């Protein structure tokens, strides 16, 4: 990995990714944001996407929490994406982390798990062995994904949720905070509660 990165999104999520980069001795050279609230964020310049030409040779991470927006931006801008893993995260050498994905402090990714592109494995989340996490998934803080779970594209697993072993979760699903998932979930569903029940 280069020792420089650009972050697309000057938000609260961007602040956290910026901290991870700095802790890994990676310089954040700019934020890109078309609706910035300030000219700088923590002393780092914010530029609009129309001025991105000067940064096209740099590595990028999309620092936006919304899965759909992250997908749109990844398809729109033609840059090189990199992944970023916090120093306190534990990643098995037998797992894989794909481009654009960020693994946050104290998260765990265990053996033979594949994390797709532009995912967020948030603070303290656990993804156990033999899981497949497809692109643009967000696993929120302190969520636990147990062994052999498959999670489809764009799904959001809420904070503190638990998914028991061997479950298949479809694409663009929303799992509410604190939910316990004991059955497979179809595409586009919203699930809440313990045990999880489909409400939409």
N, C-alpha and C positions, 0 to 999 in steps of 0.2 A: 504494500500500500504506500502511496505517496504520503508525504508528511504535511499535505495541505488538503483542504476540502471546502466546498461551497455547500451551503444549506439552503434548500428551496423551501421557504416558509419561516417568517420571523414571528413565531408564535411561542406560547408556553412550551409546546413540544420541542420547538427549535432550541429553546434555552437549555433543555435537558440534554439534547443531542450535542449542543455546543460544549457543555460541561464534560460529556464523555470524550469528545474529541480532545479537549485540552488535557484531560487526565491521561490520555494516550499519547501526549506530546505531538498532537496533530493540530496545525494552525487552521482556524476557520477564517478564510480570507474574505468572505462576504456572505450575507444573507440575500436571497432573491425573494421579493414579495411585491405584488402589484397594488396592495392596499395597506401599506405600512402605516403604523400609528406614529412612528418616529423616524428620524433619519439614520439613527444607529441603534443597535441593541447590544448592551454590555460593551460598548465601545467598538463594535464591529459594523462596518458600513452596510446599509440596506440599499439594494439597487432594484430597479424594476426589470421585468423579464425582457422588455424591449432593448435593454442595455447589456444583455447577457453575452454578446459576441466576444467580449474580452475575456470571458471565463470558460469558453467552450473546450479548452484543452485541460481543464481541471476536473477532478473527480467530484461528483455530487452525491448528496443524500437528500431525499425529499423529507423535510422535517415538518410534516403535516399529519395530524392524527387521523383525519377522516379517510377511510379506506377508498372510497369512490374517487375523491379528489386526488389521492396519491396515484391511483391508476391512471386517471386522465393526464396528469402531469407527466408521468413516466412515458406515456405514449406520445406526448406532445413535444417534449424537448429532446433533442438529439445530442446527448452528452454521455460520458462514461459515468456509470454509477459504481459506488463502492459500498461495502458493508462496514459496520462499526460495532465492536463488542466492548463493553465496559470491562475494565481490568478485574472487577470483582465478580463478574459472571463466570460460571463454570460450564465449559463447552467440551463435550467428549470429542476426542480426536477422530472418532468413528462416526461423527455426525457431520452434516453439511449446512452451511449458511450461505444463501445465495445473495446476489448483488442487490444493493439498496436496502437490505435488512439491517435493523438496529436491535442489538441485544443489550438491555439496560442493566443497571446495577443489581447484583445479587440474584440475577436470573440463572436458571439451570437448563441446559439442553443435553439430554443423555444419549447414550449410544444408539447408532443406526437410525437416527431421526434426521429427516430432511426438512429444512425450513426454506420456503420458497423466496421469491423476489419481493422486495419492498414490504416485508413484514415488520411488525413491531412485537418484540418479546419484552414486555414491560417489566418494571421493577419487581423483583421477587417472584416472578412467574416461574413455574416449573413445567417443562415439557419432557416427559419421560421417554423411555426407549421405544424404538420402532414406530415412531409417529411420522405421518406425512402432513405437513402444514403447507397448504398451497399459497400462491401469491396473494399479496395485499391483505393478509390476515393480521388482526391485532389481538394479541393475548394480553389482557389488562393486568395491572399489578396484583400479585398474590394469587392469580388463577393457577389451578393445577390440572394439567392434561396428563392423564396416566397412560400406561403403555398401550401401544398398538392402536392409537386413535388417528383417524383421518379427518382433516378439517378442510373444507372446500374454499375456493377463492373468495376473498373479500369478507369473510366471516369475522364478526367481532365477539370475542369471549369477554364478558364483563368481569370486573374486579372481584376476586375471591371465588369465582365459579369453580366447580369441580366437574370434570368429565371422567367417568369410570372407564376401565380398560375395554378396548375393542370397539368403541363407538365410532360410527360414521356420521359426521355432521356435514350437511350440504353447503353449497356456495351461497354467499351473501345472507347468511343467517345472523341474527342477533341473539346472543345468550345474555340474559340479564345478570347483573351483579349478584353474587351469592347463590346462583342457581346450581343445582346438582343434576347433571345429565346422566340418565340411566338407560335411555333408549335412543336409537338413531333419530336424526332430525333431517327432514327434507329441505331442499333448496328454499331460500327466501323466507323461512319461518322466523318468528320471534318467540322465544321461549323464556319463561321465568319460573322461579319457585323451586321448592324441594319437596318431592321430585319435580324436575322441569316439566312444564306443560306448555303446549303451543297456544298462544293467545292471538296470533295473527299469521 
